[in-house]
Structures are given as C-alpha cells and as structure tokens.
Amino acid sequence: MNHKRSKLYRDEAMMRMRKQMDESAVFLALASPEWLDDPLCWAQLGYCLMKDKPLYLLVLRDAEIPEALKRAATRIEYVAHDEDLELATKRLLGARQ
C-alpha cells in the first residue's frame, strides 16, 4: 500500500472510530497489558476524557493501570483471564441502571 493510500485508510479508520465514540453513551474498555501499551488506547482514552464520557474499565488482573487512570475512571472491575467477561461487564455497568 503506498503512502497516500495508507494515510487515507488511517484517516478513514480514525473518522469511523470517532463517529462510534461520539455515538456511544459510555467508554467501556478491557484493559490488558497490551492495550495499555498501545498508542491507539491513549488516543481513545484522551478522546473519551475530552468528550466527558463516563469511563468504565474491565481490568485484567495482570494489567497495571496508572493512578491517574484509576482516578479518571467512573468505575473499575478487576477480572481474571478465565472469568466470564459478559458477567463482569454486567457487574461493571450494573451501577448505571
């Protein structure tokens, strides 16, 4: 893929992601060590904060999240790798209802 097409693809992907985030009532993420080390994660978190979206985090037990992120989160639920993520998500978002 040439540079122009690559940039166009990246710009289109960012616009789709921005639209999805704008249409979402909350920001919900599964925080794994890999996700927390990804610059795209940082951009998504920053966008969420700038849009004043409630931030809900499912955090895998081996993921170390920064204290500032803990303070910014509306709610955090810690989960084991073998835990049912659907049930954990329901617990996490249950406080909203």
C-alpha atoms as a printed R data frame, in Angstrom:
   type eleno elety resid chain resno       x       y      z
1  ATOM     1    CA   MET     A     1   0.000   0.000  0.000
2  ATOM     2    CA   ASN     A     2   1.508   3.339 -0.976
3  ATOM     3    CA   HIS     A     3   1.874   6.228  1.485
4  ATOM     4    CA   LYS     A     4  -1.142   8.199  0.170
5  ATOM     5    CA   ARG     A     5  -3.452   5.181  0.321
6  ATOM     6    CA   SER     A     6  -2.111   4.247  3.755
7  ATOM     7    CA   LYS     A     7  -2.786   7.749  5.107
8  ATOM     8    CA   LEU     A     8  -6.271   7.767  3.548
9  ATOM     9    CA   TYR     A     9  -7.042   4.374  5.111
10 ATOM    10    CA   ARG     A    10  -5.789   5.565  8.524
11 ATOM    11    CA   ASP     A    11  -7.783   8.807  8.294
12 ATOM    12    CA   GLU     A    12 -10.956   6.929  7.341
13 ATOM    13    CA   ALA     A    13 -10.448   4.471 10.207
14 ATOM    14    CA   MET     A    14  -9.984   7.365 12.657
15 ATOM    15    CA   MET     A    15 -13.171   9.044 11.411
16 ATOM    16    CA   ARG     A    16 -15.132   5.782 11.853
17 ATOM    17    CA   MET     A    17 -13.730   5.344 15.358
18 ATOM    18    CA   ARG     A    18 -14.543   8.975 16.234
19 ATOM    19    CA   LYS     A    19 -18.130   8.556 14.988
20 ATOM    20    CA   GLN     A    20 -18.569   5.361 17.017
21 ATOM    21    CA   MET     A    21 -17.186   7.028 20.136
22 ATOM    22    CA   ASP     A    22 -19.381  10.107 19.647
23 ATOM    23    CA   GLU     A    23 -22.475   7.907 19.377
24 ATOM    24    CA   SER     A    24 -21.606   5.902 22.495
25 ATOM    25    CA   ALA     A    25 -23.044   6.846 25.879
26 ATOM    26    CA   VAL     A    26 -20.016   5.478 27.736
27 ATOM    27    CA   PHE     A    27 -16.448   4.380 27.070
28 ATOM    28    CA   LEU     A    28 -16.017   0.706 28.010
29 ATOM    29    CA   ALA     A    29 -12.651  -0.991 27.634
30 ATOM    30    CA   LEU     A    30 -10.991  -4.273 28.508
31 ATOM    31    CA   ALA     A    31  -7.671  -3.096 29.929
32 ATOM    32    CA   SER     A    32  -4.988  -5.661 29.226
33 ATOM    33    CA   PRO     A    33  -1.240  -5.008 29.471
34 ATOM    34    CA   GLU     A    34  -1.100  -4.921 25.649
35 ATOM    35    CA   TRP     A    35  -3.988  -2.435 25.365
36 ATOM    36    CA   LEU     A    36  -2.456  -0.136 27.959
37 ATOM    37    CA   ASP     A    37   0.806  -0.083 25.976
38 ATOM    38    CA   ASP     A    38  -0.904   0.815 22.666
39 ATOM    39    CA   PRO     A    39  -0.826   4.466 21.500
40 ATOM    40    CA   LEU     A    40  -4.298   3.988 19.991
41 ATOM    41    CA   CYS     A    41  -5.538   3.237 23.528
42 ATOM    42    CA   TRP     A    42  -4.065   6.537 24.715
43 ATOM    43    CA   ALA     A    43  -5.799   8.423 21.904
44 ATOM    44    CA   GLN     A    44  -9.133   6.744 22.666
45 ATOM    45    CA   LEU     A    45  -8.836   7.487 26.378
46 ATOM    46    CA   GLY     A    46  -7.942  11.110 25.696
47 ATOM    47    CA   TYR     A    47 -10.891  11.494 23.343
48 ATOM    48    CA   CYS     A    48 -13.186   9.922 25.936
49 ATOM    49    CA   LEU     A    49 -11.996  12.366 28.582
50 ATOM    50    CA   MET     A    50 -12.283  15.380 26.274
51 ATOM    51    CA   LYS     A    51 -15.877  14.381 25.430
52 ATOM    52    CA   ASP     A    52 -16.667  13.908 29.137
53 ATOM    53    CA   LYS     A    53 -17.788  10.295 28.590
54 ATOM    54    CA   PRO     A    54 -18.144   8.014 31.613
55 ATOM    55    CA   LEU     A    55 -15.148   5.673 31.604
56 ATOM    56    CA   TYR     A    56 -15.780   2.035 32.578
57 ATOM    57    CA   LEU     A    57 -12.802  -0.325 32.716
58 ATOM    58    CA   LEU     A    58 -12.645  -4.097 32.904
59 ATOM    59    CA   VAL     A    59  -9.064  -4.635 34.054
60 ATOM    60    CA   LEU     A    60  -7.287  -7.957 33.677
61 ATOM    61    CA   ARG     A    61  -5.604  -8.771 36.983
62 ATOM    62    CA   ASP     A    62  -2.107  -8.688 35.453
63 ATOM    63    CA   ALA     A    63  -2.605  -5.213 33.983
64 ATOM    64    CA   GLU     A    64  -1.168  -2.316 35.970
65 ATOM    65    CA   ILE     A    65  -3.169   0.830 35.349
66 ATOM    66    CA   PRO     A    66  -1.774   4.244 36.290
67 ATOM    67    CA   GLU     A    67  -3.204   6.035 39.316
68 ATOM    68    CA   ALA     A    68  -4.401   8.918 37.105
69 ATOM    69    CA   LEU     A    69  -6.426   6.464 35.017
70 ATOM    70    CA   LYS     A    70  -7.918   4.974 38.188
71 ATOM    71    CA   ARG     A    71  -8.988   8.461 39.272
72 ATOM    72    CA   ALA     A    72 -10.464   9.246 35.850
73 ATOM    73    CA   ALA     A    73 -12.471   6.014 35.667
74 ATOM    74    CA   THR     A    74 -16.142   6.110 36.571
75 ATOM    75    CA   ARG     A    75 -15.929   2.500 37.663
76 ATOM    76    CA   ILE     A    76 -13.368  -0.319 37.530
77 ATOM    77    CA   GLU     A    77 -13.971  -4.074 37.685
78 ATOM    78    CA   TYR     A    78 -10.955  -6.384 38.006
79 ATOM    79    CA   VAL     A    79 -11.265  -9.724 36.208
80 ATOM    80    CA   ALA     A    80  -9.295 -12.928 35.881
81 ATOM    81    CA   HIS     A    81  -8.293 -14.210 32.451
82 ATOM    82    CA   ASP     A    82 -10.650 -17.168 32.745
83 ATOM    83    CA   GLU     A    83 -13.598 -15.125 34.049
84 ATOM    84    CA   ASP     A    84 -16.814 -14.701 32.061
85 ATOM    85    CA   LEU     A    85 -16.413 -11.223 30.558
86 ATOM    86    CA   GLU     A    86 -20.119 -10.862 29.835
87 ATOM    87    CA   LEU     A    87 -20.954 -11.292 33.529
88 ATOM    88    CA   ALA     A    88 -18.112  -8.986 34.548
89 ATOM    89    CA   THR     A    89 -19.390  -6.340 32.125
90 ATOM    90    CA   LYS     A    90 -22.889  -6.623 33.570
91 ATOM    91    CA   ARG     A    91 -21.468  -6.140 37.087
92 ATOM    92    CA   LEU     A    92 -19.434  -3.168 35.903
93 ATOM    93    CA   LEU     A    93 -22.331  -1.443 34.173
94 ATOM    94    CA   GLY     A    94 -24.929  -2.551 36.717
95 ATOM    95    CA   ALA     A    95 -24.305   0.554 38.782
96 ATOM    96    CA   ARG     A    96 -25.501   2.708 35.853
97 ATOM    97    CA   GLN     A    97 -29.040   1.338 35.913
